[in-house]
Amino acid sequence: MVQINFARKEINCKIVYYGPGLSGKTTSLEVVHQRTPQGHKGELTSISTDGDRTLFFDFMPLDLGTIAGMKVKFHLYTVPGQVYYNSTRKLVLLGADGIIFVADSTPGRMDDNQQSMDNLRENLTEMGRDLNKIPLVIQYNKRDLPNPIAVAELEGKLNPNKVPTFETSARTGEGVFQALKAISALVLEDINSSDKKGSMGVAARKPAAAPAAGAPAAAPARPVAQNVPAAAARSSVGVMPQKEPGSVLRPSGRPAMAPAASGTAVAARDPAPVAARQRTREPVAVAEAPSRPAAPARQTMSQSRNALHHQMRQVQQQRVRREEPADAAPAHAPVQQKSSGGGVKMAFFMVLGILAGAAAAVAAVKFLFKF
Amino acid sequence: MSKDSELRESRLVFYRNDLGKIDRVLQEFVRLSGSSSVLLVDKEGHMITRAGKVPSFDQDTISALVAGSFSATREMAHLLGEQEFSALYHQGERDNIQLSLVGDRTILTVIFDDSTTLGMVRLYVTETVRKLEDLFTDILKSQKDGTNPDIEELSDMSESAKDTLDALFDGN
């Protein structure tokens, strides 16, 4: 979707090259990149396979310049054309403001072109959008090949609404810029014709994927020079549903995300200043809000961890209590041992004293009887 | 057109004062978390605003790739029965990127090196996301009830558009 940034004086739009595989979408973008003057283009980025088939998308920012005081920037994307990459194609198509359909003029590829156009219509319908209301131009590519499919046949099968068409050769670059110029004009016209105030749906929750109930089934004929989408389709204002307590970041029922959990861990480990640690409390509280399924599990772990710490502390206290008498005994035992050892020695010395006294008495008696 | 379609089709509009408030929140985040830079990107891959060091890489390209990365992982989330993964982390040898969903349409892209930690960044990301969501709610409310003093209208681009497109595309 168009992003209008009055503060930066910018308008950002998304243009998507769509079409069957090998029809020349990437080559067209490469031509645009090669021929755009420096200062108006960014890098050309490709997410492709080893065989240079587009895997996700090719991307190139294009700066159109300043228009009515606003810097207009286009983001040009290509989709992977191969049939089995439809989910990727839908991702790239999401939010497109304009589409360049690149049809392959090679004989025998008419069915592929038609299938791709049908696929484009279906994917847009799935997103709640209507191909008839989106700026669209068609490149009939590979016109330089011998015996290409007749333009009348391509026109009859691919362009019922008579949108602008261009005979191109992406290989030589012929007509590619004209197609881009046409889609640029249509997109800018579309921006102006839509509600000028626009809306700000930033905080709006994701709506359920459902086709637009009000989208017209039959495509009204669209004159080439009057490609003006319905203004009302884009002038809506995003609705911000009431926030649910404890589910600030996502719809209720979604598990809490990993960052919050790490945040908890960091809060415990990080030697942050007190002020910083105090700030951690709030996010942690959000992360452990009761409405999230993962939160109770984390609380249970926390509780069990606390209980374990408590039990360990009790065991340590009991051990200390049990060990207290044993610890006390060595402190007093030496005294007891000293006293008992001293008694034996005293008795020993007393016996020695007695024996010595007796011996002295006997010697004294013998000495008296001599005289 | 159904209400859902209207929601999907509503364009993003940011006025001067609104972006000033957003910038202040981002600048505070950079200061507290020690990140190199932070970009606020919409889901279509357009950058809304940024704070911190001027990055050496192409900001438009990184914004588009961030949006693409988020879109791709959303498909993975669907396969797992989740509606969306609200955060992504890309780790490099020197620089890392932390992506977090803000509201439903914008992505907070934080680029940081080893001068801070992932835990620190995530800690402040959580707080910043909440602040931004509150801010978006206020901005939306002021736009809806017409109390936003900064509401501007686009000038008619048809005249100058023709000249600009001619100058850029003709001759190629």
Contacts between the chains, C-beta under 8 A, distances in Angstrom:
chain1	res1	chain2	res2	distance
A	1	B	9	6.7
A	1	B	10	7.2
A	1	B	11	4.9
A	1	B	12	6.5
A	1	B	42	7.9
A	1	B	44	5.9
A	2	B	11	4.6
A	2	B	12	7.7
A	3	B	11	6.8
A	3	B	12	4.4
A	3	B	13	7.8
A	3	B	14	7.7
A	3	B	42	5.6
A	3	B	44	6.9
A	3	B	46	4.5
A	3	B	48	7.0
A	4	B	11	6.5
A	4	B	12	7.2
A	4	B	13	4.7
A	4	B	14	7.3
A	4	B	154	6.8
A	5	B	13	7.9
A	5	B	14	4.9
A	5	B	19	7.1
A	5	B	48	6.5
A	5	B	49	7.9
A	6	B	13	7.3
A	6	B	14	6.5
A	6	B	15	4.9
A	6	B	16	5.8
A	6	B	19	8.0
A	6	B	150	7.3
A	6	B	152	5.0
A	7	B	14	5.8
A	7	B	15	6.6
A	7	B	16	4.4
A	7	B	18	7.3
A	7	B	19	3.6
A	7	B	20	7.1
A	7	B	49	7.5
A	8	B	14	7.9
A	8	B	19	7.2
A	8	B	49	7.1
A	11	B	154	7.9
A	12	B	44	7.6
A	12	B	46	3.7
A	12	B	47	7.9
A	14	B	44	5.2
A	14	B	45	7.2
A	14	B	46	7.6
A	35	B	172	4.5
A	36	B	168	7.7
A	36	B	172	7.8
A	37	B	168	7.5
A	40	B	168	6.5
A	42	B	58	4.9
A	42	B	60	4.9
A	42	B	61	5.8
A	43	B	58	5.2
A	43	B	61	5.3
A	45	B	61	5.4
A	45	B	64	7.3
A	45	B	65	6.9
A	47	B	68	7.5
A	56	B	68	6.2
A	56	B	72	7.0
A	57	B	68	6.4
A	59	B	45	7.9
A	59	B	61	6.7
A	59	B	64	4.8
A	59	B	65	7.5
A	59	B	68	7.8
A	61	B	58	7.4
A	61	B	60	3.7
A	61	B	61	6.7
A	61	B	64	7.4
A	64	B	164	6.0
A	64	B	165	7.1
A	64	B	168	6.2
A	65	B	164	4.7
A	65	B	167	7.3
A	65	B	168	6.4
A	66	B	164	7.4
A	67	B	157	4.9
A	67	B	160	5.0
A	67	B	161	5.0
A	67	B	164	5.2
A	68	B	154	7.1
A	68	B	155	4.0
A	68	B	156	6.7
A	68	B	157	4.4
A	68	B	159	7.9
A	68	B	160	5.3
A	68	B	161	7.6
A	69	B	155	6.2
A	70	B	154	7.1
A	70	B	155	7.8
A	70	B	157	7.5
A	72	B	157	7.9
A	72	B	164	7.7
A	73	B	46	7.7
A	73	B	60	7.2
A	75	B	44	7.5
A	75	B	45	6.0
A	75	B	46	6.8
A	75	B	60	7.0
A	75	B	64	5.9
A	77	B	64	7.7
A	87	B	75	5.8
A	88	B	72	7.7
A	91	B	68	7.2
A	91	B	71	4.1
A	91	B	72	6.6
A	91	B	74	7.8
A	91	B	75	7.0
A	92	B	68	7.6
A	92	B	71	7.9
A	94	B	43	7.6
A	94	B	44	7.5
A	94	B	71	6.8
A	95	B	43	6.8
A	95	B	44	4.0
A	127	B	8	6.7
A	128	B	1	8.0
A	128	B	2	6.8
A	128	B	4	5.9
A	128	B	5	3.7
A	128	B	8	5.4
A	128	B	9	7.6
A	129	B	5	7.1
A	129	B	8	7.5
A	129	B	9	7.1
A	173	B	172	7.8
A	177	B	169	4.9
A	177	B	172	4.4
A	178	B	169	7.3
A	180	B	169	6.6
A	181	B	165	5.3
A	181	B	168	7.9
A	181	B	169	4.0
A	181	B	170	7.8
A	184	B	161	7.9
A	184	B	165	5.6
A	184	B	169	7.7
A	185	B	161	6.6
A	185	B	162	7.5
A	185	B	165	6.0
A	188	B	157	5.3
A	188	B	158	7.5
A	188	B	161	4.7
A	189	B	158	6.7
A	189	B	161	7.9
A	191	B	154	7.0
A	191	B	157	7.1
A	192	B	154	6.5
A	192	B	156	6.1
A	192	B	157	5.4
A	192	B	158	6.4
A	194	B	11	7.5
A	196	B	153	4.3
A	196	B	154	5.0
A	197	B	13	7.2
A	197	B	143	7.9
A	197	B	151	6.3
A	197	B	153	6.3
A	198	B	10	7.6
A	198	B	11	4.7
A	198	B	12	7.7
A	198	B	13	4.0
A	199	B	10	4.3
A	199	B	11	6.4
A	199	B	13	6.4
A	199	B	143	6.9
A	200	B	10	7.7
A	200	B	12	6.4
A	200	B	13	5.3
A	200	B	14	7.3
A	200	B	18	7.8
A	200	B	136	7.4
A	200	B	139	5.9
A	200	B	140	5.1
A	200	B	143	5.1
A	201	B	7	6.3
A	201	B	10	3.9
A	201	B	11	7.7
A	201	B	12	6.6
A	201	B	104	7.9
A	201	B	105	6.0
A	201	B	140	7.5
A	202	B	12	6.2
A	202	B	42	8.0
A	202	B	102	7.7
A	202	B	103	5.2
A	202	B	104	7.8
A	202	B	105	5.2
A	202	B	106	5.7
A	202	B	136	4.3
A	202	B	139	7.3
A	202	B	140	6.9
A	203	B	103	4.2
A	203	B	104	7.2
A	203	B	105	7.9
A	203	B	133	5.9
A	203	B	136	3.7
A	203	B	137	5.0
A	203	B	139	7.9
A	203	B	140	5.5
A	204	B	7	5.6
A	204	B	10	7.3
A	204	B	103	7.1
A	204	B	104	5.6
A	204	B	105	6.9
A	204	B	140	7.7
A	205	B	103	7.9
A	205	B	104	5.1
A	206	B	83	7.0
A	206	B	84	7.2
A	206	B	104	4.7
A	207	B	3	7.7
A	207	B	4	4.0
A	207	B	7	4.7
A	207	B	8	6.2
A	208	B	4	6.4
A	210	B	2	7.2
A	210	B	4	5.6
A	212	B	1	5.6
A	212	B	2	5.2
A	212	B	4	7.5
A	212	B	5	4.1
A	213	B	1	7.9
A	213	B	2	4.3
A	213	B	5	8.0
A	214	B	1	4.4
A	214	B	2	5.6
A	214	B	5	7.3
A	215	B	1	7.0
A	215	B	5	7.5
A	232	B	1	7.3
A	233	B	1	5.6
A	233	B	5	7.7
A	233	B	6	7.8
A	233	B	9	5.8
A	234	B	9	5.3
A	234	B	10	7.3
A	234	B	11	6.2
A	236	B	1	7.8
A	236	B	6	3.3
A	236	B	7	7.0
A	236	B	9	6.5
A	236	B	10	5.1
A	237	B	10	6.4
A	237	B	140	7.7
A	237	B	143	7.3
A	237	B	144	5.6
A	238	B	7	5.6
A	238	B	10	4.5
A	238	B	140	6.6
A	239	B	3	7.5
A	239	B	7	6.6
A	240	B	136	7.9
A	240	B	137	5.5
A	240	B	140	5.5
A	240	B	141	7.7
A	243	B	137	8.0
A	248	B	130	5.6
A	248	B	133	6.5
A	249	B	86	5.9
A	249	B	101	7.2
A	249	B	126	8.0
A	249	B	129	6.1
A	249	B	130	7.4
A	249	B	133	7.5
A	250	B	83	7.5
A	250	B	84	7.4
A	250	B	86	5.4
A	250	B	101	7.6
A	251	B	83	6.4
A	254	B	82	6.7
A	254	B	83	6.2
A	254	B	84	7.9
A	254	B	86	7.6
A	255	B	82	7.8
A	257	B	85	7.6
A	257	B	86	5.0
A	257	B	87	4.8
A	258	B	87	6.6
A	259	B	87	5.0
A	259	B	98	7.6
A	259	B	100	7.0
A	259	B	122	3.7
A	259	B	125	6.3
A	259	B	126	6.2
A	260	B	122	7.7
A	260	B	126	5.9
A	262	B	118	6.9
A	262	B	119	5.2
A	262	B	122	5.2
A	262	B	123	8.0
A	263	B	119	6.8
A	263	B	122	5.3
A	263	B	123	4.5
A	263	B	126	5.7
A	265	B	119	6.6
A	266	B	117	7.3
A	266	B	119	3.2
A	266	B	120	6.5
A	266	B	122	7.3
A	266	B	123	5.5
A	267	B	123	7.1
A	269	B	119	7.6
A	270	B	117	7.8
A	270	B	119	6.5
A	270	B	120	6.9
A	272	B	120	7.7
A	276	B	32	7.5
A	279	B	123	7.8
A	279	B	124	8.0
A	279	B	127	6.6
A	280	B	123	5.9
A	282	B	127	6.7
A	283	B	123	6.3
A	283	B	126	3.9
A	283	B	127	5.4
A	283	B	130	7.7
A	286	B	126	6.7
A	286	B	130	6.9
A	287	B	126	7.2
